[in-house]
Amino acid sequence: MSFAFKKMVIAAGLAAAALAAQPAAAQLYLTSPDFKPGPIEGSDPLVGIPIPGATPAEYKAHLLWNLRAGLNVAALQCQFSPYLRAVPNYNAILAHHSVELADAYATLNGYFKRVYGAQGPKHFDDYSTITYNNFSTFYAQMGFCQAAAAIAREVLETPKGQLYATARKRMRELRNSLTPVSEAPLGSFNPYSIRIAALPPLDEKCWKKEYLTDKCAAGASAAR
């Protein structure tokens, strides 16, 4: 191994150590947007299109179905970032919460048959189509995808039979994420204030084989 190559290896190792100390990028924003989370009831107009005259059980199904629809749209729109795992997480949610989601479907189907009679299936189809369309976004895609990914992870962690509690907790946040947001200002952050490991002197006179001489090492320490 040549002397010049040894110096390059040492310098590269120090640079790698400096980079390793930095946190990995784990989201689409440096600072997570505040989408004003908070519990919400199925009867709240923010949840989705109105279902007048619904019973408490039907409003519960309405909330679950809108959450599922939002995560379904995210699975389609958010594939640009593999980190978000939009598709595999959504598919896992369907399997994990299949019973609760099937009950929500049956309850909503019953609502539309009760209210609209023979025209119930058509109205249910219209309701589903509009619900999907209301989650489609372009200008707010980044915020929506980040919020949906976080919610999907929590939904996967939710025990079977408890999906409604998570939907009630996170649905307001998912709806609010459809409003465009920009990156939060960094304030007084100064990237030049971050300490980076200094490179050792690369003058050939400072090295004996692969070892830095004491004199050059002392000089390098004093210069920092």
C-alpha positions as CSV (number, residue, x, y, z in Angstrom):
1,M,0.0,0.0,0.0
2,S,1.5,3.4,-1.0
3,F,2.0,6.2,1.4
4,A,-0.5,8.4,-0.5
5,F,-3.1,5.7,-0.4
6,K,-2.7,5.1,3.3
7,K,-3.3,8.8,3.9
8,M,-6.4,8.7,1.8
9,V,-7.7,5.7,3.8
10,I,-7.1,7.5,7.1
11,A,-8.8,10.7,5.9
12,A,-11.8,8.8,4.5
13,G,-12.2,6.9,7.8
14,L,-12.3,10.2,9.8
15,A,-14.8,11.7,7.4
16,A,-17.0,8.6,7.7
17,A,-16.8,8.8,11.5
18,A,-18.0,12.4,11.3
19,L,-20.9,11.5,9.1
20,A,-21.9,8.6,11.2
21,A,-22.5,10.9,14.2
22,Q,-25.3,12.7,12.3
23,P,-28.9,11.4,12.6
24,A,-30.3,9.6,9.6
25,A,-33.1,11.3,7.7
26,A,-36.3,9.6,8.8
27,Q,-39.1,11.8,7.4
28,L,-40.0,14.1,4.6
29,Y,-39.7,17.3,6.8
30,L,-36.9,18.4,9.0
31,T,-39.5,19.4,11.5
32,S,-42.8,17.6,11.6
33,P,-45.8,19.8,10.7
34,D,-48.4,20.5,13.4
35,F,-51.6,19.1,12.0
36,K,-53.5,19.9,15.2
37,P,-54.2,16.4,16.4
38,G,-57.0,15.6,18.8
39,P,-59.9,13.1,19.3
40,I,-62.8,13.4,16.9
41,E,-66.2,11.8,16.7
42,G,-67.7,10.1,13.7
43,S,-70.5,12.7,13.6
44,D,-68.0,15.5,13.1
45,P,-68.3,17.1,9.6
46,L,-64.5,17.0,9.3
47,V,-64.5,13.2,9.1
48,G,-66.2,13.0,5.7
49,I,-69.3,13.6,3.6
50,P,-72.4,13.7,5.8
51,I,-74.5,10.7,6.5
52,P,-77.7,12.3,8.0
53,G,-79.7,10.3,10.5
54,A,-76.9,7.8,11.2
55,T,-76.9,5.8,14.5
56,P,-73.9,5.9,16.8
57,A,-72.8,2.5,15.4
58,E,-73.1,3.9,11.8
59,Y,-71.1,7.0,12.7
60,K,-68.4,4.7,14.2
61,A,-68.3,2.7,10.9
62,H,-68.2,6.0,9.0
63,L,-65.1,7.1,10.9
64,L,-63.4,3.7,10.4
65,W,-64.2,3.7,6.7
66,N,-62.8,7.2,6.1
67,L,-59.6,6.3,7.9
68,R,-59.3,3.2,5.7
69,A,-60.0,5.2,2.6
70,G,-57.4,7.8,3.5
71,L,-54.7,5.2,4.1
72,N,-55.7,3.5,0.8
73,V,-55.2,6.8,-1.1
74,A,-51.9,7.2,0.7
75,A,-50.8,3.8,-0.5
76,L,-51.4,5.0,-4.1
77,Q,-50.0,8.5,-3.8
78,C,-47.0,8.0,-1.5
79,Q,-45.0,5.3,-3.2
80,F,-42.3,7.9,-4.1
81,S,-40.7,7.3,-0.7
82,P,-39.8,3.7,0.0
83,Y,-39.2,4.7,3.7
84,L,-42.9,5.4,4.2
85,R,-43.8,1.8,3.3
86,A,-47.2,3.0,2.2
87,V,-48.2,-0.1,0.3
88,P,-46.9,-2.9,2.5
89,N,-48.2,-1.2,5.6
90,Y,-51.7,-0.6,4.1
91,N,-51.9,-4.3,3.0
92,A,-50.8,-5.4,6.5
93,I,-53.5,-3.2,8.0
94,L,-56.2,-4.8,5.9
95,A,-55.1,-8.2,7.1
96,H,-54.6,-7.2,10.8
97,H,-57.9,-5.4,11.2
98,S,-60.0,-7.4,8.7
99,V,-62.8,-8.2,11.1
100,E,-63.4,-4.6,12.3
101,L,-63.2,-3.2,8.7
102,A,-65.6,-5.9,7.5
103,D,-68.0,-4.9,10.2
104,A,-67.7,-1.2,9.3
105,Y,-68.5,-2.1,5.6
106,A,-71.6,-4.1,6.6
107,T,-72.8,-1.4,8.9
108,L,-72.4,1.3,6.3
109,N,-74.1,-0.8,3.7
110,G,-77.0,-1.3,6.1
111,Y,-77.2,2.5,6.6
112,F,-77.5,3.2,2.9
113,K,-80.1,0.4,2.4
114,R,-82.1,1.8,5.4
115,V,-82.1,5.4,4.2
116,Y,-82.3,4.9,0.4
117,G,-83.9,1.5,0.0
118,A,-83.3,-0.1,-3.4
119,Q,-81.0,2.8,-4.3
120,G,-78.8,2.1,-1.3
121,P,-76.0,0.3,-3.2
122,K,-75.7,3.1,-5.7
123,H,-75.5,5.7,-2.9
124,F,-72.9,3.6,-1.1
125,D,-70.8,3.5,-4.3
126,D,-71.2,7.3,-4.7
127,Y,-70.2,7.8,-1.0
128,S,-67.1,5.6,-1.4
129,T,-66.0,7.4,-4.6
130,I,-66.4,10.9,-3.1
131,T,-64.6,9.7,0.0
132,Y,-61.6,8.6,-2.0
133,N,-61.6,11.7,-4.1
134,N,-61.7,13.9,-1.0
135,F,-58.3,12.4,0.1
136,S,-56.6,13.0,-3.2
137,T,-54.1,15.9,-3.0
138,F,-51.3,17.4,-5.0
139,Y,-50.2,20.6,-3.2
140,A,-50.4,19.0,0.2
141,Q,-49.0,15.6,-0.8
142,M,-45.8,15.8,1.3
143,G,-47.6,16.6,4.5
144,F,-50.4,14.1,3.8
145,C,-48.0,11.3,3.1
146,Q,-45.9,11.9,6.2
147,A,-49.0,12.0,8.4
148,A,-50.6,9.0,6.8
149,A,-47.4,7.0,7.2
150,A,-47.2,7.8,10.9
151,I,-50.8,6.9,11.4
152,A,-50.5,3.6,9.4
153,R,-47.6,2.6,11.7
154,E,-49.7,3.2,14.8
155,V,-52.7,1.4,13.3
156,L,-50.5,-1.6,12.7
157,E,-49.4,-1.5,16.4
158,T,-53.1,-1.3,17.5
159,P,-54.4,-4.6,18.8
160,K,-57.2,-6.3,16.9
161,G,-60.6,-5.0,17.9
162,Q,-59.3,-1.6,19.0
163,L,-59.0,0.2,15.6
164,Y,-61.8,2.6,16.4
165,A,-59.9,4.1,19.3
166,T,-56.9,4.8,17.0
167,A,-59.2,6.2,14.3
168,R,-60.9,8.5,16.8
169,K,-57.5,9.6,18.0
170,R,-55.8,10.3,14.6
171,M,-58.6,11.1,12.0
172,R,-58.5,14.8,12.7
173,E,-54.8,14.9,12.0
174,L,-55.2,13.0,8.8
175,R,-57.8,15.4,7.5
176,N,-55.8,18.4,8.6
177,S,-52.8,17.1,6.7
178,L,-54.7,17.8,3.4
179,T,-53.9,21.5,3.9
180,P,-50.6,22.5,2.3
181,V,-47.8,23.4,4.8
182,S,-44.2,24.6,4.3
183,E,-41.0,23.6,6.1
184,A,-40.7,25.3,9.5
185,P,-38.0,28.0,9.6
186,L,-34.8,26.8,11.1
187,G,-34.4,29.9,13.3
188,S,-30.9,30.3,14.6
189,F,-29.6,27.0,13.3
190,N,-26.1,27.5,11.8
191,P,-24.7,24.4,10.0
192,Y,-21.2,25.9,10.2
193,S,-21.3,25.7,14.0
194,I,-21.3,21.9,13.9
195,R,-17.9,20.5,14.8
196,I,-16.4,18.2,12.2
197,A,-13.4,16.1,13.0
198,A,-10.3,17.8,11.7
199,L,-8.1,16.0,9.2
200,P,-4.5,15.2,10.4
201,P,-1.6,16.9,8.5
202,L,-0.9,15.1,5.3
203,D,2.6,16.3,4.8
204,E,4.9,13.3,4.2
205,K,7.4,14.6,6.8
206,C,4.7,14.1,9.5
207,W,4.5,10.4,9.0
208,K,6.6,7.4,9.8
209,K,5.1,4.5,8.0
210,E,1.4,4.8,9.0
211,Y,2.0,6.7,12.3
212,L,1.8,10.4,12.8
213,T,4.9,11.9,14.5
214,D,4.5,13.4,18.0
215,K,5.6,16.8,16.8
216,C,2.9,17.0,14.0
217,A,0.3,15.5,16.3
218,A,0.9,18.2,18.9
219,G,0.9,20.9,16.3
220,A,-2.4,19.7,14.9
221,S,-4.0,19.6,18.4
222,A,-2.8,23.2,19.1
223,A,-4.3,24.5,15.8
224,R,-7.8,23.2,16.7
